[in-house]
Amino acid sequence: MRDLFVKTTGRYLLHARLLWRSAPGLSLLTLLVTVGSGGAQTLAIVASGRLVGALPGAFHDGPGSAAASDAWFWLIWTAVGFVAGPVLLGVSDALARAVSARYLQTTFDMLLEVGTHPYGIAEFDDPKLAGRIDALNQAMRDWTFLGGIDSTWVVVQIRIGGIGGFIVTATWNWWAALIVLAGFVLMSKVVTAWINTFYDDLLDVTGTARRQATYVRKLLTAGETGKEIRLFGLAGWMIERFSRIWLDAMRLVWRNRDQSVRNVVAFLSISFVLEAGAFTLLARDAAAGAVGIGSVAMLVQSLYAIEGFGPIGDPQSELARNTAAAAELVAVRRGVGLPALPQREDRQPTEAPAPASAESRPDAASEIAERALSSDNVPRPATVEFTGVTFTYPSRTEPAFRDLTLHIPAGQSVAVVGVNGVGKSTLIKLLCGLYPTDSGTVRVDGRDPAADAGARARVAVIFQDFVRYHLSLRENVGFGAISHLDDAAALSSALTDAGGGRLLDRLPGGWDTTLSPEYADGTDLSGGQWQRVALARAFTAVRGGAGVLVLDEPTAALDVRAEAALFDRFLQVTHGLTTILVSHRLSSVRHAQRIVVLDTGADGRGAIVEDGSHEELLALGGHYAEMFTLQARRFTAAGAEVVG
């Protein structure tokens, strides 16, 4: 129980730090107005009690008497208290909306930073971490997360009213006030801990299972999967699968919640007994004449106000949901090597910072890429080197490569071929710096792409599963080099080089057409059209200074002739640059200057087993020649032409 109390207190402190980090001035002003609203509640309690006490004398002595003046005095202050409270609460609510907007910006930025830090993608291979991030995404989109920010001030206002109630009650009987206060504080802690247990399980323990259930639910409700769901009669099976996964996950939540509810019931009972005892004591003093009618009216209200230190219902539940999500966000950030809270951007340094290196500046990548452009605005080809590389995926125990070495001189066109699973795409991911090596080095122009933004700026890749952005054509092409996003000439040249020149004329909004049918002004593209857009993105990267262009089987959905034509065009347009073509169709890459064959080596790991030109490898009569012959026979039988 003590650990739960400490955890709850720590979360409230974290919440306060986030508020201060997001909007220090507004948060302080909102706090002051909220305190004023709570103080007005106490004023109303005291003034109304005094008014009740003054009324008998005022009625007895009549208008104009000192008792009547006293009653009028307390009536005015009662009115002030009752009016000022709601007015200040309204002002606090308006300020709270502004604070909430900045708080959301801060926390959303913190979550986005998790998704983009570090540069590599190894963290996405961890299913538990992926589940936690997905659970955070859902929790922070839920209305209770925003409601929890606004509820902060409601809780503070009620607590301030509770402080006022305690002070007023203590003027009558300090130890009774203290006992009632302690009972409600303990009850609030227990209830908050109980709520936190529920939300912690939702965010952490059941994150992966609920993510699976959400996926199945989306299959049942998404339009793109509706055809197969209906055709194969999968609805019943998927409903049963969703129910089973979701119920299995929630049973743990319910079990932990039910185990904690006994503490809640016990402390509720204790608080009830303590407050009932206080009212009994007040009734005894009133019956004995020790407390007047005005004091009784005041003390009844003040005892009720002390309940503000107990559970507060929805506002407290929403605040608990918010603080649970914030605590989980900080835990995830620390898990990926980020600080708990981001540094304030507007903080002024206390001393002059050391000169930043080219790699550390935000614009380092674009500057280094620009320096790679020759005087005629053509990028210089880059050199690629893999030296003694051993690499193991985080989710596996056996390495994908062991002691792999490959040198690609500047300006050479290289094809990487091999059967599925030998590491072709892994090689490209290492070239992009998306994973660090276990040992050995990967270098682009002598720089490490896993740690150097300048090296990454020299590499452009179109992956097999390239992204189809639900954005405009301009952005889909221009993302190859953000600096050229508004350069119409560069984008047009890239799209033309990719064979998509006629595509622009067919789109209703030209460059600004959204490439998604999910939008009123949007449209979808065929598979071949998307291939050309993706290729144009790579060509745009050339304008941005890329010296290595890679096609990592992005044409797998095309037939062999279409792929061969696209690769040939790619080699023609990129002549003079360093290019890497990855494919399992050997006839498509035969025009590359050099072909590297990957296969499993003697130790069962991916290794380079052959290296040479198309003609040299055919003459060698090894792996490449065997695979090429087999594919040629198959395609010839299907009526396709394969030139040896």
C-alpha positions in Angstrom: 0.0 0.0 0.0 2.9 2.4 0.8 4.3 1.8 -2.6 1.0 2.8 -4.2 0.9 6.0 -2.2 4.4 6.9 -3.2 3.6 6.1 -6.9 0.5 8.3 -6.8 2.4 11.2 -5.2 5.1 10.9 -7.8 2.6 11.0 -10.6 1.0 14.2 -9.3 4.5 15.8 -9.1 5.2 14.7 -12.7 1.8 16.2 -13.7 2.7 19.5 -12.1 6.1 19.5 -13.9 4.4 18.9 -17.2 2.0 21.7 -16.6 4.8 24.0 -15.7 6.9 22.9 -18.7 3.9 23.4 -21.0 2.6 26.8 -19.8 4.3 28.2 -16.7 2.7 31.6 -16.7 -0.8 30.4 -17.5 -0.5 27.5 -15.1 0.4 29.8 -12.3 -2.4 32.2 -13.1 -4.9 29.4 -13.4 -3.7 28.1 -10.0 -4.2 31.5 -8.4 -7.7 31.9 -9.8 -8.6 28.3 -8.7 -7.3 29.0 -5.2 -9.4 32.2 -5.2 -12.5 30.1 -6.2 -11.8 27.6 -3.4 -11.3 30.5 -0.9 -14.6 32.0 -2.0 -16.3 28.7 -1.0 -14.8 29.0 2.5 -15.9 32.7 2.6 -19.5 31.6 1.8 -19.4 28.9 4.5 -18.2 31.3 7.2 -20.4 34.2 6.1 -23.6 32.2 5.8 -23.0 30.7 9.2 -22.5 34.1 10.7 -25.6 35.3 8.8 -27.7 32.4 10.3 -26.4 33.3 13.8 -27.2 37.1 13.3 -30.8 36.6 11.9 -32.6 35.9 15.2 -31.2 39.0 16.8 -32.0 41.1 13.7 -35.6 39.9 13.6 -35.9 40.5 17.4 -34.4 44.0 17.4 -35.9 45.2 14.1 -34.5 47.3 11.2 -31.9 49.8 12.0 -30.6 47.9 15.0 -27.0 46.8 15.4 -28.1 43.2 15.0 -29.8 44.1 11.7 -26.7 45.9 10.5 -24.6 42.8 11.5 -27.0 40.6 9.5 -26.8 42.8 6.5 -23.0 42.8 6.7 -22.9 39.0 6.6 -25.5 38.8 4.0 -23.4 40.9 1.6 -20.3 38.7 2.3 -22.4 35.6 1.8 -23.5 36.9 -1.6 -19.9 37.8 -2.4 -18.8 34.3 -1.5 -21.5 32.5 -3.5 -21.1 34.8 -6.5 -17.3 35.0 -6.6 -16.9 31.2 -6.4 -18.7 30.4 -9.7 -17.3 33.5 -11.5 -13.7 32.6 -10.6 -14.4 29.0 -11.4 -15.5 30.1 -14.9 -12.4 32.2 -15.4 -10.3 29.2 -14.2 -12.1 27.0 -16.7 -11.3 29.4 -19.6 -7.6 29.6 -18.6 -7.5 25.8 -18.1 -8.5 25.3 -21.8 -5.5 27.3 -22.9 -3.2 25.4 -20.5 -4.7 22.1 -21.8 -3.9 23.0 -25.4 -0.2 23.6 -24.6 -0.1 20.5 -22.3 -1.4 18.4 -25.2 1.2 19.8 -27.5 4.0 19.0 -25.1 2.9 15.4 -24.4 2.1 14.7 -28.1 5.6 16.0 -29.0 7.0 13.7 -26.3 5.3 10.7 -27.8 6.3 11.6 -31.4 9.9 11.9 -30.2 9.6 8.3 -29.0 8.6 7.2 -32.5 11.6 8.9 -34.1 14.3 8.3 -31.6 16.8 7.0 -32.0 17.3 7.1 -35.8 17.3 3.3 -36.1 14.2 1.1 -36.1 15.4 -1.6 -33.7 12.9 -0.6 -31.1 10.0 -1.5 -33.4 11.2 -5.1 -33.4 10.2 -5.3 -29.7 6.5 -6.4 -29.6 6.1 -5.3 -25.9 7.5 -1.8 -26.6 5.3 -1.6 -29.7 2.3 -2.6 -27.6 3.1 0.0 -25.0 3.4 2.8 -27.6 0.2 1.7 -29.3 -1.6 1.8 -25.9 -0.2 5.2 -25.3 -1.5 6.4 -28.6 -5.0 5.2 -27.8 -4.9 6.6 -24.2 -3.8 10.0 -25.3 -6.5 10.2 -28.0 -9.2 9.3 -25.5 -11.3 12.2 -24.2 -10.4 11.3 -20.6 -6.8 12.3 -21.3 -7.9 15.8 -22.2 -10.5 15.7 -19.4 -7.8 14.8 -16.9 -5.9 18.1 -17.7 -9.0 20.2 -17.2 -10.0 18.2 -14.1 -6.7 19.2 -12.5 -8.2 22.6 -11.5 -11.5 21.1 -10.4 -9.6 18.8 -8.0 -7.5 21.7 -6.8 -10.6 23.9 -6.3 -12.3 21.2 -4.2 -9.2 20.5 -2.2 -8.8 24.2 -1.4 -12.4 24.2 -0.2 -11.4 21.2 1.9 -8.6 23.1 3.5 -11.0 26.0 4.3 -13.4 23.5 5.8 -10.7 22.0 8.0 -9.6 25.4 9.3 -13.2 26.4 10.1 -13.8 23.0 11.8 -10.6 23.3 13.8 -11.9 26.5 15.4 -14.5 24.3 17.0 -12.6 21.1 17.7 -9.1 20.7 16.3 -8.6 17.0 17.0 -12.0 16.1 15.5 -11.1 18.1 12.4 -7.8 16.4 12.1 -9.3 12.9 12.5 -11.9 13.5 9.8 -9.3 15.0 7.5 -7.0 12.0 7.9 -9.8 9.6 7.2 -10.7 11.3 3.9 -7.1 11.7 2.8 -6.4 8.0 3.3 -9.6 7.1 1.5 -8.7 9.3 -1.4 -5.2 7.7 -1.6 -6.7 4.2 -1.6 -9.3 5.0 -4.3 -6.6 6.8 -6.4 -4.3 3.8 -6.1 -7.2 1.5 -7.0 -7.9 3.6 -10.2 -4.2 3.7 -11.1 -4.0 -0.1 -10.9 -6.8 -0.4 -13.4 -5.3 2.1 -15.8 -1.8 0.7 -15.4 -3.0 -2.7 -16.5 -4.7 -1.2 -19.5 -1.6 0.7 -20.6 1.2 -1.8 -19.8 0.1 -5.4 -18.9 -2.6 -5.8 -21.5 -1.2 -3.5 -24.2 -0.2 -6.2 -26.7 -3.3 -8.3 -26.3 -5.6 -5.3 -26.7 -3.6 -4.2 -29.8 -4.3 -7.7 -31.3 -8.0 -7.3 -30.4 -8.1 -3.8 -32.0 -6.6 -5.2 -35.2 -9.2 -7.9 -35.5 -12.0 -5.3 -34.8 -10.6 -3.1 -37.6 -10.7 -6.0 -40.0 -14.4 -6.4 -39.3 -15.1 -2.7 -39.7 -12.8 -1.6 -42.5 -13.9 -1.3 -46.1 -10.7 -2.7 -47.7 -11.1 -6.0 -45.9 -14.9 -6.3 -46.4 -14.7 -8.3 -49.6 -12.7 -11.3 -48.2 -14.5 -11.2 -44.9 -17.8 -11.7 -46.7 -16.5 -14.0 -49.5 -14.9 -16.5 -47.1 -17.5 -16.2 -44.3 -14.9 -15.0 -41.8 -17.2 -12.8 -39.7 -18.2 -15.3 -37.1 -14.7 -16.6 -36.6 -13.3 -13.1 -36.3 -16.0 -12.0 -33.8 -15.2 -15.1 -31.7 -11.4 -14.3 -31.9 -11.9 -10.7 -31.0 -14.1 -11.6 -28.0 -11.6 -14.2 -26.8 -8.5 -12.0 -27.0 -10.3 -9.0 -25.5 -11.8 -11.0 -22.6 -8.5 -12.7 -21.8 -6.8 -9.3 -21.6 -9.5 -7.7 -19.5 -9.9 -10.6 -17.0 -6.4 -9.7 -15.6 -7.6 -6.1 -15.3 -10.8 -7.1 -13.6 -9.0 -9.6 -11.2 -6.4 -6.9 -10.1 -9.2 -4.4 -9.7 -11.3 -6.8 -7.6 -8.4 -7.7 -5.4 -7.9 -4.0 -4.5 -11.5 -3.1 -3.9 -11.4 -4.6 -0.4 -9.1 -1.8 0.7 -11.4 0.8 -0.9 -14.5 -0.6 1.0 -12.6 -0.8 4.3 -11.4 2.8 4.1 -14.9 4.0 3.0 -16.3 2.4 6.1 -13.7 4.0 8.3 -14.3 7.5 6.8 -18.0 7.1 7.3 -17.6 6.2 10.9 -15.2 9.1 11.6 -17.5 11.7 10.0 -20.5 10.2 11.7 -18.6 10.6 15.0 -17.8 14.2 14.2 -21.5 15.0 13.5 -22.5 13.2 16.7 -20.0 15.3 18.7 -21.3 18.5 17.1 -24.9 17.5 17.9 -23.9 16.9 21.5 -22.2 20.3 21.8 -25.2 22.0 20.1 -27.6 20.2 22.5 -25.5 21.3 25.5 -25.5 25.0 24.2 -21.8 25.0 23.7 -22.3 25.8 20.0 -24.8 28.3 18.7 -27.2 27.9 15.7 -25.0 30.0 13.5 -21.9 27.9 14.3 -23.8 24.7 13.7 -24.8 25.9 10.2 -21.2 26.9 9.5 -19.7 23.6 11.0 -22.1 21.4 9.1 -20.9 23.0 5.8 -17.3 22.9 6.9 -17.4 19.2 7.8 -19.0 18.5 4.4 -16.3 20.6 2.7 -13.6 18.4 4.3 -14.9 15.6 2.1 -13.1 17.5 -0.6 -10.0 15.5 0.5 -11.8 12.3 -0.2 -12.7 10.7 -3.6 -14.1 13.3 -6.1 -15.7 11.0 -8.7 -15.2 11.7 -12.4 -12.7 14.5 -12.0 -10.4 12.4 -9.9 -10.8 9.4 -12.2 -10.0 11.5 -15.3 -7.0 13.0 -13.6 -5.8 9.5 -12.6 -6.2 8.4 -16.3 -4.2 11.3 -17.4 -1.4 10.9 -14.8 -1.2 7.1 -15.6 -0.7 7.8 -19.3 1.9 10.6 -18.5 3.8 8.2 -16.2 3.8 5.5 -18.8 5.0 8.0 -21.5 7.9 9.0 -19.3 8.8 5.3 -18.6 8.8 4.5 -22.4 10.9 7.6 -23.1 13.5 6.5 -20.5 13.4 3.0 -22.0 14.5 4.3 -25.4 17.2 6.5 -24.0 15.3 9.8 -24.0 15.1 12.2 -21.0 11.9 12.1 -18.9 10.9 15.6 -20.1 12.1 17.5 -23.2 14.2 20.5 -22.8 12.4 23.8 -23.0 13.1 25.3 -26.4 12.9 28.9 -25.1 15.5 28.4 -22.4 18.4 30.7 -22.7 21.9 29.2 -22.2 23.8 30.4 -19.2 27.1 30.3 -21.1 28.1 30.3 -24.7 27.7 26.8 -26.2 30.6 25.1 -27.9 30.6 25.2 -31.7 28.4 22.5 -33.0 29.8 19.9 -35.3 28.4 19.5 -38.8 26.8 16.2 -37.7 25.0 17.7 -34.7 23.4 20.7 -36.3 19.7 20.3 -37.4 20.6 21.3 -40.9 23.7 19.2 -41.1 22.3 16.6 -43.5 21.2 19.2 -46.0 24.4 21.1 -45.8 26.6 18.0 -46.3 24.3 16.9 -49.2 24.6 20.3 -50.8 28.4 20.1 -50.6 28.2 16.8 -52.4 26.8 18.5 -55.5 29.2 19.4 -58.2 29.4 22.8 -59.9 26.8 21.8 -62.5 24.3 20.7 -59.7 24.9 17.0 -60.3 25.6 14.9 -57.1 29.0 13.2 -56.9 28.7 9.4 -56.6 29.4 8.0 -53.2 31.6 5.1 -52.1 30.0 2.2 -50.1 32.0 -0.1 -47.8 31.0 -3.0 -45.6 34.0 -4.3 -43.6 33.8 -7.4 -41.5 30.1 -6.8 -40.7 28.3 -9.1 -38.3 24.7 -8.3 -37.5 21.9 -9.9 -35.5 18.3 -8.7 -35.4 17.2 -7.7 -31.9 14.4 -10.3 -32.0 16.7 -13.2 -33.0 19.6 -15.0 -31.5 21.5 -16.1 -34.7 23.2 -13.4 -36.8 21.9 -12.6 -40.3 25.5 -11.8 -41.4 28.9 -12.8 -40.1 32.1 -11.0 -41.2 30.6 -9.7 -44.4 32.8 -7.5 -46.6 31.7 -5.6 -49.7 33.3 -2.6 -51.4 31.4 -0.6 -54.0 33.4 2.1 -55.7 31.8 5.5 -56.6 29.8 5.4 -59.8 29.4 1.7 -60.1 26.0 0.0 -60.7 25.7 -3.1 -58.6 22.9 -5.7 -58.4 22.4 -7.8 -55.2 20.6 -11.0 -56.0 19.8 -14.2 -54.1 16.9 -16.4 -52.9 14.5 -15.1 -50.3 15.8 -14.8 -46.8 19.5 -14.6 -47.5 19.7 -11.0 -46.3 19.3 -8.7 -49.4 17.0 -6.3 -47.6 19.0 -6.5 -44.4 22.1 -5.3 -46.3 20.2 -2.2 -47.5 18.8 -1.5 -44.0 22.4 -1.5 -42.7 23.4 0.8 -45.5 20.7 3.2 -44.4 21.9 3.0 -40.8 18.6 1.7 -39.6 20.3 -0.9 -37.4 23.8 -0.7 -35.8 26.1 -3.6 -36.6 27.2 -6.0 -33.9 30.8 -5.7 -35.2 32.5 -4.4 -38.3 31.7 -1.1 -40.1 29.4 0.3 -42.7 30.6 3.5 -44.4 29.2 5.9 -47.0 32.0 8.2 -48.2 33.8 7.2 -45.1 31.0 8.1 -42.7 28.8 5.9 -40.5 25.2 6.2 -41.6 24.0 4.8 -38.2 25.5 7.9 -36.5 26.0 10.5 -39.2 23.1 12.5 -40.7 25.5 13.6 -43.5 26.1 10.0 -44.5 22.3 9.2 -44.5 21.7 12.2 -46.7 23.9 10.6 -49.4 21.6 7.5 -49.6 18.2 7.3 -51.3 16.2 4.0 -51.1 12.9 2.9 -52.5 12.0 -0.1 -50.4 9.8 -3.1 -51.5 7.1 -1.8 -49.1 7.6 1.8 -50.0 5.2 4.3 -48.3 2.1 5.4 -50.2 1.5 8.7 -48.4 -2.1 9.8 -48.2 -0.8 13.3 -49.2 -0.5 15.3 -52.4 1.5 14.1 -55.4 3.9 17.0 -54.8 4.7 15.7 -51.3 4.9 12.0 -52.4 7.5 13.0 -55.0 9.2 15.9 -53.0 9.8 13.9 -49.9 12.9 12.6 -51.6 14.5 16.0 -50.8 12.4 18.3 -48.6 14.5 21.3 -49.7 13.1 20.8 -53.3 9.4 20.3 -52.2 8.4 23.6 -53.9 10.8 23.3 -56.9 8.3 22.5 -59.7 11.0 22.0 -62.3 12.9 19.5 -60.1 9.7 17.5 -59.3 8.6 17.5 -63.0 12.0 16.3 -64.1 12.0 13.5 -61.5 8.5 12.4 -62.4 9.4 12.4 -66.2 12.6 10.4 -65.6 10.5 7.9 -63.7 8.2 7.5 -66.7 5.3 9.2 -65.0 5.1 12.4 -67.0 1.6 11.6 -68.3 0.4 10.9 -64.8 0.4 14.6 -63.9 -2.1 15.5 -66.7 -4.5 12.8 -65.5 -4.8 14.1 -62.0 -7.7 16.6 -61.4 -5.7 18.8 -59.0 -2.3 18.3 -60.6 0.5 18.4 -58.1 -1.9 19.1 -55.3 -4.1 16.1 -55.9 -4.3 13.9 -52.7 -3.3 10.4 -53.5 -6.0 8.6 -51.5 -9.6 7.8 -52.3 -10.5 8.4 -48.6 -10.6 12.1 -49.3 -13.3 14.0 -51.3 -10.7 15.5 -53.7 -8.4 12.5 -53.7 -7.8 9.7 -56.0 -5.9 6.3 -55.9 -3.2 5.2 -58.3 -2.6 1.8 -59.9 0.3 -0.3 -58.8 2.4 0.7 -61.7 1.7 4.4 -61.2 2.7 4.2 -57.6 5.9 2.5 -58.7 6.7 5.5 -60.8 5.9 8.0 -58.1 8.2 6.1 -55.7 10.9 6.1 -58.3 10.4 9.8 -58.8 10.9 10.3 -55.1 14.3 8.6 -55.4 15.2 10.8 -58.4 14.3 13.9 -56.3 16.7 12.7 -53.7 19.4 13.0 -56.3 18.6 16.7 -56.6 19.1 16.9 -52.8 22.6 15.4 -53.0 22.1 11.6 -52.8 25.1 9.8 -54.3 23.8 6.2 -53.7 20.4 5.2 -55.1 18.9 1.8 -54.2 15.9 -0.1 -55.5 15.1 -2.7 -52.9 12.7 -4.9 -54.9 10.0 -2.2 -55.1 8.8 -3.8 -58.4 8.0 -7.2 -57.0 4.3 -6.7 -58.0 5.2 -6.1 -61.6 5.7 -8.8 -64.3 9.3 -9.6 -65.4 9.1 -7.4 -68.5 7.8 -4.3 -66.7 10.5 -4.8 -63.9 13.3 -5.2 -66.5 12.2 -2.1 -68.3 12.0 -0.1 -65.1 15.4 -1.2 -64.0 16.9 -0.5 -67.4 15.4 3.0 -67.3 16.7 3.5 -63.8 20.3 2.6 -64.8 20.1 4.9 -67.8 18.8 7.9 -65.8 21.3 7.4 -63.0 24.3 6.7 -65.1 27.4 7.9 -63.3 25.9 7.5 -59.8 26.4 4.7 -57.4 23.4 2.4 -57.8 22.3 -0.8 -56.1 19.5 -2.9 -57.5 18.0 -5.6 -55.3 15.9 -8.3 -57.0 15.2 -12.0 -57.0 14.6 -11.8 -60.8 18.0 -12.2 -62.3 17.0 -11.2 -65.9 16.0 -7.8 -64.6 19.5 -6.8 -63.3 21.7 -8.4 -66.0 22.7 -4.9 -67.3 24.3 -3.9 -64.0 28.0 -3.5 -64.2 28.5 -5.9 -61.3 26.3 -8.6 -59.7 26.8 -9.7 -56.1 25.2 -13.1 -55.2 24.1 -13.6 -51.6 23.5 -17.1 -50.3 23.9 -19.0 -47.1 27.5 -19.7 -46.4 29.1 -22.7 -44.7 27.9 -21.5 -41.3 24.3 -21.1 -42.5 24.5 -17.2 -42.4 24.1 -14.8 -45.3 27.3 -14.4 -47.2 28.6 -13.2 -50.6 29.2 -16.4 -52.6 29.8 -14.9 -56.1 30.8 -11.5 -57.4 31.2 -10.4 -61.0 29.5 -9.3 -64.2 26.5 -11.1 -65.7 28.7 -12.7 -68.4 31.4 -13.7 -65.9 29.0 -15.3 -63.5 27.3 -17.2 -66.3 30.7 -18.5 -67.4 31.5 -19.4 -63.8 28.7 -21.9 -63.8 27.9 -21.5 -60.1 24.9 -20.3 -58.1 24.1 -17.4 -60.4 24.3 -19.5 -63.6 22.1 -22.2 -62.1 19.4 -19.7 -60.8 19.5 -17.7 -64.1 19.0 -20.9 -66.2 16.1 -22.1 -64.0 14.4 -18.7 -64.2 15.0 -18.4 -68.0 13.4 -21.8 -68.6 10.4 -20.9 -66.5 9.8 -17.5 -68.2 10.4 -19.0 -71.6 7.8 -21.6 -70.9 5.4 -18.8 -69.9 6.1 -16.9 -73.2 8.4 -14.2 -71.8 11.7 -13.3 -73.5 14.9 -13.5 -71.4 18.1 -12.3 -73.0 21.2 -14.0 -71.7 
